[in-house]
Amino acid sequence: MCVEKVFWHDPYLTELTAKVTSVTKELVTVDRTIAYGFSGGQESDYGTINENSIITADKQGKQIIYTLAESHNLQVGDRVIMRIDWDRRYKIMRLHFAAELVLELVNQNFNKPEKIGAHIGQDKARVDFVWQGNISQIFELLERELKGIIDSDVPIESEFSDEENEARYWEIENFAKVSCGGTHIKRTGEVGQLVLKRNNIGKGKERIEITLR
């Protein structure tokens, strides 16, 4: 069983009517959703299902399982209203795409170093690399290129490369086409101003932390 992931078709939608498809104590699934489940380093959305707070949202295969308080009283077949915390979602979308741009710029300019980790939350994003030396030495280039892409405010296409297997990508014309199943902003200008910070996380391992200014 899979859930229709409306957040891919319209990542700006904040409220949706859905139907409950399964209930196992505090675990609930629905037929369609706007609440992203943790995947690919992107944190899950916060929100509610019929005013019941979503405690966790876990992607399992093509399904997303929502954990609510056990007192939720939902039953299979119930029509429910799902809402997401839009402020959190939008910050995550902006930081997510900022991290995607940083990763792609590093790959294009520095021979695709091994990425060993990534995480995107509402306050900060990070990308980790196998890297010899101090990665902040490339920040001048990254900041210049990022500013150019963001200031150009060009459209970002986000679509399926393989709908049956839920494989997706984002693309900026004349820059890159990258596989990614997260939620994406529509234009590069939405990212806004960024701050990059270096963090050494071990011998030969460097982290780029990204925050919104």
N, C-alpha and C positions, 0 to 999 in steps of 0.2 A: 504494500500500500504506500502511496506517496501523497503528499499534500501539494496543492497548487500554491506556488510561491509567488504571490502577487508582488512582493517587494522587489522582484526582478523586473517586472513589467512597469511598475510605478513605485520607485523607492521614496517618493515624496508623499505617498498616501499615508495618512495617520489614523484612519478609522475604517473598519471593514466589518461587514456582517458575514458570519460563517456558521457552519453546523458542526457540532461535536460528533466525532466519529468513533472515539473510544475513551473509556474512563477506567483506570486501574488505580484505585485509591486517589493519591494526589497527582497521578500522571494522566494527562489529557492530550488528545490529538483532535485536530479539526480538519475540515475538507479544504480550506483555503486560508492563507495567512499573510499578514504583513510584518510579523515579528520574526526577525532573523535569528537563527540558531547558531551558536558558536561553531565556527568553522574557518579553517585557513588562517588562524590567528586573529580573526575579527571577533570581538566580543559580541555576545547576543544582545538583543534589544531588551529594554525594560518596557513594561506595559501592563495591560489588564485584559482579562477575558471576563466579560460581564462584571466588571468592578473587582474581580479577584486578581490580585497582583501575581504577575508571572515571576516566580522565584528563579527558575532557570529555564533555558530553552536549549535543548540538545539535539543536534542533527544526527540522525542514525539512518544511514543509507539515504533514501529519498524522502524519509519522514522526519518531522520535527516533533519532539516530545516536550510538552510544557509541564513543568512542575508548579502546582498551585498549593495553597494551604489545603489540608485535608477537609476543611469545613466548607469547601466550595459549593457542594450540592448540585453540581452539573451532572447531566445524564446524557447518554447517547441519543442523538437526534435533536437535542436542544439547539435552537437558533440563538446565537450569542453575538455580542458586539465586542470586537477586539480593538484596542487602542494601543498606540505606542508612545513612548516618551520621545517626542519629536526633537527636543533640544539635544538630547543624548544622541539620537540617530544622526542628526545633521553634523554634529561634531565628529562622530565616528566616520561618516562618509567623507568629510573633508580631510581628516587625518589619514584615512585609508588611502585616498588617492594621492595624497602627499607622499606617503610611504611607497606607493607604486611608482611614482615619478622618480624618487630617490633611487630605488632599486634599478629601474630601467636606465637611468643616467649612469649609475656605477657600472652596470653591465656593458653599456655601449662604449664607455670611455676607458674601462680598466679590465677588459678581457674576461668578463663574466666571472668574478671571484665567487667561490662557493658561499651560498647563503645558508646559514645554519640555524636561523630562527627569525621569527617576526611576531609582533603582537600589536593589535590596534585596539585602544580603548577610547573613552571620551575625552581624556585629558592628555594622552600622549600615545605616540606610535613609536615603534622601534624596528630596526632591521639589523640583523647580526651577520657578520661575515668572517670567514677565514681570511686573515689580513696580516701581513707583516708590516710593522711600523705603526705610526700614529695616523689613523684615518682622517683626523681633522685637517691634515695637510691638503686634502682634496676639497675641503668645504668651499673655498673661494670659487672653484669651478662649478660645484654643485649649486651654490647659491645664485650664481650668475645665470646658469641654465634654467633653474627653477623659476627665477623671476621672469625670464623671457617667456616661458611656457604659460605661466599663470597670468602675466600681464596681457598676453595675446588673447586671452579669453576665448579660446577655440572650443568647438563642440567635442564631446566625448561620446563615442558610440559604444554601447554595451549590448551585446546580443549573444545568442546561442551559436556555438560552433557545432554542437551535437545535442539537439534538444532531447532526444530519447535518453541520453546518458547525463543530461543536465550539465554539459560542459559549456562554459561561457567564456567570453573574452571582452576586453575593452580595447578601443582603438582611437588614436589621434592621427589624423591624416598627416603623412610625411614625417611622423615621429616614431610610432611603434604600434604593434598589435600584440597584446599580451593575454594569455590565459588567466582568468580570474573569475571566481564565483561570488564575489562580495557584492555589496550595494554601492553604487557609484553615483556621483554628482553628474550633472548634465554638461557643465562647461568648466574649463580649467580655472577661470577667474573666481569661481566659488571657493577655491582652496584658501585664498587670502594670504596674508603674510605669515611666514614660518620662521622658526628658530631651530637650528641644528646644534646638537651637542654630542660630543664624543664620550664614549665610556669604554674603557678597556675591561673586558670580561674574562680574560685569561690569556695565557701565552699564545700569541698568534691568532687571537680572536678580538675583533673590534665591533662595537655597537654604535650605530647612528640613532640618536633619539630625536624625535620630531615633535614640536609643540606649536600650537597656534599662537600668534602674537596678539 
